[in-house]
Amino acid sequence: MPATPSASATPPTPGVELAALLADRELGLRALTGTGERATAVAVHAVHASEMADPSPYLLGGELLLTAGAQLEADADAYVARLVAAGAAALGFGVAPVYEEVPPELAAACARHGLPLLEVPPRTPFTAVARTVWRLMAEARTRELRRVAEAQQSLAAAAARPDPVPALLRRLAATLGGHATLLPAGQSPGRDAGRELPAEAAGALAALLTRVGAPGGPATATDAAAGWQLTAYPLGGEGQVLGVAVPDRTPGDHAITAIAAVLLTLLTTHRPAGTEAGALTRLLLGGSPAEALGPGPWHVVHARGTGDPQALAAALGTVLVDARGEEVRLLAEREPGPLPGWRLGVSAPAGPGALAGAEAQALRALRRAEAARAPLARHTAGGLDALLDPAEALTHARELLAPLAPEQVRTLRAWLAHHGSWDRTAAALGVHRNTVRQRVARCTALLGRDLDDPDTRMELWFALRTLDRQDNSPVT
């Protein structure tokens, strides 16, 4: 359940494909294993040089590990297996001064474990390889930033057309090279655009849209089906949900979709017929909030973000907004939902005479949202658990964690409790940190979720706590 996209988000730095390094003639690298198209498409996100017999504890994943084999173990298979378990993208072996050629047993081990192996010639310093990777990553990031900037212009132009919603959906689908849809589906023409999805992917996307658009649904949701990457975002808290499907997700896709989500929120969210302006007039004439405002209930909202406060107010259907720098306070009759580009704290419903207490609730809720890196937090006397029906929460938790074995659930619980720390989790479980890495990586694959995403971690932690309270749960 990734976070609601921010309109000001910039794409993360893309990785560098091995094919790009192999194509650099100045480096003179030669692929000894992993020469297929799929293998050379492996992305390198960092370069690390090490002559340790076991460098795996110092890898974060995605590295091109460079070594001259000064302390290469006799058991090359175990060496390579540890690198694969640590998430290394590839191994670069420097010929000279230790070895005159790449050891055949090392090449055989890399082939068995599917780890791409590159031969680094004597004339190529390891620093030259690292500099080339950083240069290619910088160039790729510049291309993605340019792509996002061009997409922003084209999406804004589409939003200015006489038929803005279908035009914007078509432009978004074309920019992503995929499919875009807006729920509620089928209520008006032009709510779907782009490439036709396979039946399996279309069904999975429809399920995501329904789940996110339902009352109390998640802020966002992701899935994958039939080779397509699927994501759903709620818009403006009125049941509208944006769904996108792409065959291959690129770093800039998130920022591009964020821009489209902001525009669609403004285009599809309806504002009340001037009731707030009348409230301001009554306040000036009557001098009392209780007399100025209608009976409500009202929601006090504290917001922090980098977007336009007036656009935020329009998305919430109110003109009662007080913007002071990054701090924005609003008063709305409609209960807000998550909005792209903003972090919101929302009070409990309150009457006009209880707005002071509601503002304190909204401020505390905003602080909780910031601490949890969540797009929205609501005040509730019973905490987060009170927001959901216990039976529904238990059903969701069991379905979410059903793919995991008990040992994987135990590891995931400890890993989340220690905020993703490999070392502290390993100490708590009494296992090696690489064992933790392997189990968490397996959990990621089985759940089909991005465990680096804070919303995903929050949902999984809530599910684990829900199961912990059930003595009869089959997953403990």
C-alpha positions as CSV (number, residue, x, y, z in Angstrom):
1,M,0.0,0.0,0.0
2,P,2.3,2.7,-1.1
3,A,1.8,6.4,0.1
4,T,-0.5,8.7,-1.7
5,P,1.7,10.4,-4.3
6,S,3.0,13.9,-3.8
7,A,2.6,16.4,-6.5
8,S,6.1,17.8,-5.8
9,A,7.7,14.3,-5.7
10,T,10.7,13.8,-7.9
11,P,11.7,10.4,-9.3
12,P,14.3,8.4,-7.4
13,T,17.6,7.9,-9.1
14,P,17.3,5.0,-11.6
15,G,19.7,2.1,-11.6
16,V,22.2,1.4,-14.4
17,E,21.7,-1.7,-16.5
18,L,24.7,-4.0,-16.9
19,A,24.3,-3.7,-20.6
20,A,25.2,0.0,-20.4
21,L,28.4,-0.8,-18.5
22,L,29.3,-3.6,-21.0
23,A,28.8,-1.2,-23.8
24,D,31.4,1.3,-22.5
25,R,34.5,0.5,-24.5
26,E,36.8,2.5,-22.2
27,L,36.0,0.1,-19.3
28,G,36.5,-3.0,-21.4
29,L,34.3,-5.2,-19.1
30,R,33.4,-8.7,-20.3
31,A,30.4,-10.7,-19.2
32,L,31.4,-14.3,-18.2
33,T,27.9,-15.3,-16.9
34,G,24.5,-13.7,-17.2
35,T,24.9,-12.8,-20.9
36,G,21.3,-13.1,-21.7
37,E,19.0,-10.1,-22.3
38,R,17.3,-10.5,-19.0
39,A,20.6,-10.7,-17.1
40,T,22.2,-7.7,-18.8
41,A,19.0,-5.7,-17.9
42,V,19.8,-6.2,-14.2
43,A,20.0,-2.7,-12.6
44,V,23.0,-1.6,-10.5
45,H,22.2,1.0,-7.9
46,A,25.6,1.2,-6.2
47,V,29.2,0.0,-6.5
48,H,31.1,-1.6,-3.6
49,A,34.7,-2.8,-3.6
50,S,35.8,-5.4,-1.0
51,E,38.5,-8.0,-0.5
52,M,36.8,-9.5,2.5
53,A,36.1,-13.2,2.6
54,D,32.5,-12.4,3.4
55,P,31.4,-8.9,2.3
56,S,27.7,-9.7,2.4
57,P,27.0,-8.0,5.8
58,Y,28.0,-4.7,4.3
59,L,25.7,-4.9,1.3
60,L,22.3,-3.2,1.1
61,G,21.2,-4.8,-2.1
62,G,21.6,-3.8,-5.8
63,E,25.4,-3.4,-5.7
64,L,28.0,-4.3,-8.3
65,L,30.6,-5.8,-6.0
66,L,34.2,-5.5,-7.2
67,T,36.9,-7.7,-6.0
68,A,40.4,-9.0,-7.0
69,G,39.9,-12.2,-4.9
70,A,42.6,-11.5,-2.4
71,Q,40.7,-13.5,0.2
72,L,38.5,-15.6,-2.0
73,E,37.5,-18.7,-0.2
74,A,38.1,-22.2,-1.5
75,D,34.4,-22.7,-1.4
76,A,33.4,-20.3,-4.2
77,D,29.8,-21.6,-4.2
78,A,29.3,-20.5,-0.6
79,Y,30.8,-17.1,-1.4
80,V,28.5,-16.5,-4.3
81,A,25.5,-17.8,-2.4
82,R,26.0,-15.3,0.4
83,L,26.3,-12.5,-2.2
84,V,23.0,-13.5,-3.8
85,A,21.3,-13.7,-0.4
86,A,22.5,-10.2,0.4
87,G,20.9,-8.9,-2.8
88,A,24.1,-8.2,-4.9
89,A,23.2,-7.2,-8.5
90,A,26.5,-8.5,-10.0
91,L,30.1,-9.4,-9.3
92,G,33.0,-7.8,-11.0
93,F,36.3,-9.7,-10.8
94,G,39.5,-7.8,-11.4
95,V,42.2,-9.8,-13.2
96,A,45.6,-9.0,-11.6
97,P,47.4,-8.7,-9.4
98,V,46.1,-11.7,-7.5
99,Y,44.7,-13.9,-10.4
100,E,45.7,-14.0,-14.0
101,E,42.2,-15.0,-15.0
102,V,38.8,-15.4,-13.3
103,P,38.8,-18.7,-11.4
104,P,36.7,-21.3,-13.2
105,E,35.0,-22.4,-10.0
106,L,33.9,-18.9,-9.3
107,A,32.4,-18.6,-12.8
108,A,30.6,-21.9,-12.3
109,A,29.2,-20.8,-9.0
110,C,27.9,-17.6,-10.4
111,A,26.3,-19.5,-13.3
112,R,24.6,-21.9,-10.8
113,H,23.2,-19.1,-8.6
114,G,22.3,-16.7,-11.5
115,L,24.7,-14.0,-10.4
116,P,26.1,-12.0,-13.4
117,L,29.9,-12.1,-13.4
118,L,32.0,-9.4,-15.1
119,E,35.7,-9.6,-15.9
120,V,37.5,-6.3,-15.1
121,P,40.7,-6.0,-17.2
122,P,44.0,-5.0,-15.5
123,R,44.0,-1.6,-17.2
124,T,40.6,-0.6,-15.6
125,P,40.7,0.7,-12.1
126,F,37.8,-0.1,-9.9
127,T,37.3,3.6,-9.4
128,A,36.7,4.0,-13.1
129,V,33.9,1.5,-12.9
130,A,32.3,3.4,-10.0
131,R,32.6,6.8,-11.7
132,T,31.0,5.4,-14.8
133,V,28.1,4.0,-12.8
134,W,27.5,7.4,-11.0
135,R,27.7,9.2,-14.3
136,L,25.2,7.0,-16.0
137,M,22.9,7.2,-12.9
138,A,23.1,11.0,-13.1
139,E,22.3,11.0,-16.8
140,A,19.3,8.7,-16.2
141,R,18.0,10.9,-13.4
142,T,18.2,14.0,-15.7
143,R,16.3,12.2,-18.3
144,E,13.6,11.2,-15.8
145,L,13.3,14.7,-14.5
146,R,13.0,16.1,-18.0
147,R,10.3,13.4,-18.7
148,V,8.4,14.4,-15.6
149,A,8.6,18.1,-16.5
150,E,7.3,17.5,-20.0
151,A,4.5,15.3,-18.6
152,Q,3.5,18.0,-16.2
153,Q,3.1,20.4,-19.1
154,S,1.1,18.0,-21.3
155,L,-1.2,16.9,-18.4
156,A,-1.9,20.6,-17.5
157,A,-2.7,21.3,-21.2
158,A,-5.1,18.3,-21.2
159,A,-6.8,19.5,-18.0
160,A,-7.5,22.8,-19.8
161,R,-9.5,21.2,-22.6
162,P,-13.3,21.3,-22.8
163,D,-13.4,17.6,-21.9
164,P,-10.7,17.7,-19.2
165,V,-11.2,14.4,-17.4
166,P,-11.1,12.0,-20.4
167,A,-8.4,14.1,-22.1
168,L,-6.2,13.9,-19.0
169,L,-6.7,10.2,-18.6
170,R,-5.7,9.7,-22.3
171,R,-2.6,11.8,-21.8
172,L,-1.7,10.0,-18.6
173,A,-2.0,6.6,-20.2
174,A,0.0,7.7,-23.2
175,T,2.8,9.2,-21.1
176,L,3.0,6.0,-18.9
177,G,2.7,3.7,-21.9
178,G,-0.1,1.9,-20.2
179,H,-3.7,2.2,-19.0
180,A,-5.6,4.7,-16.9
181,T,-9.1,4.5,-15.4
182,L,-11.3,6.5,-13.1
183,L,-13.8,4.9,-10.7
184,P,-16.8,4.9,-10.4
185,A,-16.4,3.0,-13.7
186,G,-19.0,3.2,-16.4
187,Q,-20.9,6.2,-15.0
188,S,-19.8,8.4,-17.9
189,P,-18.0,7.9,-21.2
190,G,-14.3,8.5,-21.4
191,R,-13.4,7.1,-18.0
192,D,-10.9,4.6,-19.3
193,A,-8.0,5.3,-21.6
194,G,-4.9,3.7,-23.0
195,R,-3.9,0.1,-23.8
196,E,-6.3,-2.7,-23.3
197,L,-5.5,-4.9,-20.4
198,P,-5.5,-8.7,-20.3
199,A,-8.5,-10.0,-18.5
200,E,-6.5,-11.0,-15.4
201,A,-4.9,-7.6,-15.1
202,A,-8.2,-5.8,-15.7
203,G,-9.9,-7.9,-13.0
204,A,-7.1,-7.2,-10.5
205,L,-7.2,-3.5,-11.2
206,A,-11.0,-3.4,-10.8
207,A,-10.5,-5.1,-7.4
208,L,-8.0,-2.5,-6.4
209,L,-10.2,0.4,-7.4
210,T,-13.2,-1.0,-5.4
211,R,-11.0,-1.7,-2.4
212,V,-9.5,1.8,-2.3
213,G,-12.8,3.5,-3.1
214,A,-14.7,1.7,-0.4
215,P,-15.5,3.6,2.9
216,G,-12.5,3.1,5.2
217,G,-10.4,1.8,2.4
218,P,-6.6,2.1,2.3
219,A,-4.9,5.3,1.1
220,T,-3.5,3.5,-1.9
221,A,-3.0,-0.1,-3.0
222,T,-0.8,-1.9,-5.5
223,D,-0.8,-5.3,-7.2
224,A,0.7,-7.1,-10.1
225,A,-1.1,-9.4,-12.6
226,A,-0.4,-10.8,-16.0
227,G,2.9,-8.9,-16.2
228,W,1.3,-5.5,-15.4
229,Q,2.0,-3.3,-12.4
230,L,-1.2,-1.9,-10.9
231,T,-1.8,1.0,-8.6
232,A,-4.9,2.8,-7.3
233,Y,-5.2,6.3,-5.7
234,P,-8.2,7.9,-4.0
235,L,-9.1,11.4,-5.2
236,G,-10.7,14.0,-2.9
237,G,-12.5,11.7,-0.6
238,E,-15.7,11.5,-2.7
239,G,-15.4,7.9,-3.9
240,Q,-13.4,8.8,-7.1
241,V,-10.3,6.6,-7.5
242,L,-7.6,6.8,-10.1
243,G,-6.2,3.5,-11.3
244,V,-3.1,3.0,-13.5
245,A,-1.5,0.0,-15.1
246,V,1.9,-0.1,-16.6
247,P,3.9,-3.0,-18.1
248,D,7.2,-1.7,-16.6
249,R,7.3,0.8,-13.8
250,T,10.0,3.5,-14.1
251,P,11.2,5.9,-11.4
252,G,9.3,8.8,-12.9
253,D,5.9,7.1,-13.1
254,H,5.1,7.9,-9.5
255,A,5.7,11.6,-9.9
256,I,3.8,11.7,-13.2
257,T,0.8,9.9,-11.6
258,A,1.0,12.3,-8.7
259,I,0.6,15.3,-11.0
260,A,-2.4,13.7,-12.7
261,A,-4.0,12.8,-9.3
262,V,-3.8,16.4,-8.2
263,L,-5.4,17.7,-11.4
264,L,-8.1,15.0,-11.3
265,T,-8.8,15.8,-7.7
266,L,-9.4,19.4,-8.6
267,L,-11.5,18.5,-11.6
268,T,-13.7,15.9,-10.0
269,T,-14.2,17.3,-6.4
270,H,-17.4,19.3,-6.0
271,R,-17.6,22.4,-3.8
272,P,-20.7,23.4,-1.7
273,A,-22.8,26.2,-3.0
274,G,-21.2,29.1,-1.1
275,T,-22.3,28.1,2.4
276,E,-18.9,29.0,3.9
277,A,-19.0,32.5,2.5
278,G,-22.3,33.0,4.2
279,A,-20.8,31.7,7.4
280,L,-18.1,34.4,7.2
281,T,-20.7,37.1,6.8
282,R,-22.7,35.8,9.8
283,L,-19.5,35.7,11.9
284,L,-18.7,39.4,11.0
285,L,-22.3,40.4,11.9
286,G,-22.9,38.1,14.8
287,G,-19.5,37.9,16.4
288,S,-19.9,34.2,17.5
289,P,-18.7,31.1,15.7
290,A,-21.8,29.2,17.0
291,E,-24.0,31.8,15.4
292,A,-22.0,32.2,12.2
293,L,-21.7,28.5,11.3
294,G,-24.4,26.0,10.6
295,P,-24.9,23.1,13.0
296,G,-22.3,20.9,11.2
297,P,-20.8,18.6,12.1
298,W,-17.5,20.3,11.2
299,H,-14.1,18.9,10.7
300,V,-11.0,20.8,11.7
301,V,-8.0,20.0,9.5
302,H,-4.4,20.7,10.1
303,A,-2.3,20.2,7.0
304,R,1.4,20.4,6.0
305,G,2.7,20.2,2.5
306,T,4.2,22.2,-0.4
307,G,1.1,22.5,-2.5
308,D,-1.3,25.5,-3.0
309,P,-3.5,26.0,0.1
310,Q,-6.3,27.3,-2.0
311,A,-6.2,24.1,-4.2
312,L,-6.3,22.1,-1.0
313,A,-9.3,24.0,0.2
314,A,-11.0,23.5,-3.1
315,A,-10.3,19.8,-2.9
316,L,-11.9,19.7,0.6
317,G,-14.9,21.7,-0.7
318,T,-14.3,24.7,1.6
319,V,-13.2,28.3,1.6
320,L,-12.5,28.4,5.3
321,V,-8.7,28.2,5.2
322,D,-5.9,29.8,7.2
323,A,-2.5,29.4,5.5
324,R,0.7,30.5,7.3
325,G,3.7,29.2,5.5
326,E,3.7,25.4,5.5
327,E,1.1,25.3,8.2
328,V,-2.5,25.3,6.9
329,R,-5.7,25.1,9.0
330,L,-9.1,24.4,7.4
331,L,-12.7,24.0,8.5
332,A,-14.8,21.7,6.3
333,E,-18.2,20.1,6.6
334,R,-17.2,17.1,4.5
335,E,-14.9,14.5,6.1
336,P,-11.6,14.8,4.3
337,G,-9.7,11.9,2.7
338,P,-6.0,11.6,1.8
339,L,-4.9,14.1,-0.9
340,P,-1.7,14.1,-3.0
341,G,1.0,16.4,-1.8
342,W,-0.4,16.9,1.7
343,R,-0.2,15.3,5.1
344,L,-3.4,15.8,7.0
345,G,-4.6,15.7,10.6
346,V,-8.4,15.5,11.0
347,S,-10.4,16.1,14.1
348,A,-13.5,14.2,15.2
349,P,-16.8,15.7,14.0
350,A,-17.6,18.7,16.1
351,G,-20.3,21.3,16.5
352,P,-19.6,25.1,16.2
353,G,-19.2,25.4,20.0
354,A,-16.5,22.7,20.2
355,L,-14.1,23.9,17.5
356,A,-11.3,24.8,20.0
357,G,-11.1,21.2,21.2
358,A,-11.4,19.9,17.6
359,E,-8.4,22.1,16.6
360,A,-6.3,20.5,19.3
361,Q,-7.4,17.1,18.1
362,A,-6.4,17.9,14.5
363,L,-3.0,19.2,15.5
364,R,-2.3,16.0,17.5
365,A,-3.5,13.9,14.5
366,L,-1.2,15.8,12.2
367,R,1.8,15.0,14.5
368,R,0.8,11.3,14.4
369,A,0.6,11.4,10.6
370,E,4.0,13.0,10.4
371,A,5.5,10.5,12.8
372,A,4.1,7.5,10.9
373,R,4.8,9.1,7.5
374,A,1.1,8.6,6.7
375,P,-0.9,10.8,4.3
376,L,-3.7,11.3,6.9
377,A,-4.5,10.6,10.5
378,R,-7.8,11.1,12.2
379,H,-8.6,11.7,15.9
380,T,-10.3,8.8,17.5
381,A,-10.7,8.1,21.2
382,G,-10.2,4.4,20.7
383,G,-7.0,4.7,18.6
384,L,-6.5,3.1,15.2
385,D,-8.2,-0.1,16.1
386,A,-11.5,1.7,16.7
387,L,-11.6,2.7,13.0
388,L,-12.3,-0.8,11.8
389,D,-14.8,-3.5,12.7
390,P,-12.8,-6.2,14.7
391,A,-14.2,-9.0,12.5
392,E,-13.4,-7.2,9.3
393,A,-9.9,-6.3,10.6
394,L,-9.2,-10.0,11.5
395,T,-10.4,-11.2,8.1
396,H,-8.2,-8.7,6.3
397,A,-5.2,-9.6,8.5
398,R,-5.6,-13.3,7.8
399,E,-6.0,-12.8,4.1
400,L,-3.0,-10.4,4.0
401,L,-0.6,-12.7,5.8
402,A,-1.9,-16.0,4.5
403,P,1.0,-16.6,2.1
404,L,3.5,-16.5,4.9
405,A,4.7,-19.5,7.0
406,P,4.8,-19.1,10.8
407,E,8.6,-18.5,10.8
408,Q,8.3,-15.9,8.2
409,V,5.5,-14.2,10.2
410,R,7.7,-14.2,13.3
411,T,10.6,-12.7,11.4
412,L,8.4,-10.0,9.8
413,R,7.0,-9.1,13.2
414,A,10.5,-8.7,14.7
415,W,11.8,-6.8,11.6
416,L,8.9,-4.3,11.7
417,A,9.3,-3.9,15.5
418,H,12.9,-3.0,15.1
419,H,12.2,-0.5,12.3
420,G,13.8,-2.6,9.5
421,S,17.2,-3.0,11.3
422,W,18.8,-6.2,10.1
423,D,21.3,-6.4,13.0
424,R,18.7,-5.7,15.8
425,T,16.2,-8.1,14.2
426,A,18.9,-10.8,13.9
427,A,19.9,-10.3,17.6
428,A,16.2,-10.5,18.7
429,L,15.7,-13.8,16.8
430,G,19.1,-15.3,17.5
431,V,19.9,-15.8,13.8
432,H,22.4,-14.3,11.4
433,R,21.5,-11.0,9.7
434,N,21.7,-12.7,6.3
435,T,19.0,-15.1,7.5
436,V,16.8,-12.2,8.3
437,R,17.5,-10.7,4.8
438,Q,16.6,-13.9,3.1
439,R,13.3,-14.3,5.1
440,V,12.3,-10.7,4.6
441,A,13.1,-11.0,0.9
442,R,10.9,-14.1,0.7
443,C,8.1,-12.2,2.6
444,T,8.4,-9.4,0.0
445,A,8.0,-11.9,-2.9
446,L,5.2,-13.9,-1.3
447,L,3.2,-10.8,-0.3
448,G,3.9,-8.9,-3.5
449,R,4.4,-5.7,-1.5
450,D,7.1,-3.1,-1.2
451,L,8.3,-3.4,2.4
452,D,10.3,-0.2,2.1
453,D,7.0,1.7,1.8
454,P,5.9,3.2,5.1
455,D,2.2,2.6,4.4
456,T,2.9,-1.1,3.6
457,R,4.8,-1.5,6.9
458,M,1.9,0.2,8.8
459,E,-0.7,-2.1,7.2
460,L,1.4,-5.2,8.0
461,W,2.0,-4.1,11.5
462,F,-1.7,-3.5,12.1
463,A,-2.5,-6.9,10.7
464,L,0.1,-8.6,12.9
465,R,-1.2,-6.8,16.0
466,T,-4.8,-7.9,15.0
467,L,-3.7,-11.5,14.8
468,D,-1.7,-11.3,18.0
469,R,-5.0,-10.6,19.8
470,Q,-6.6,-13.7,18.5
471,D,-5.7,-16.8,20.4
472,N,-7.3,-19.0,17.8
473,S,-5.5,-17.4,14.8
474,P,-3.9,-20.0,12.5
475,V,-1.0,-17.6,11.9
476,T,1.0,-16.7,15.0
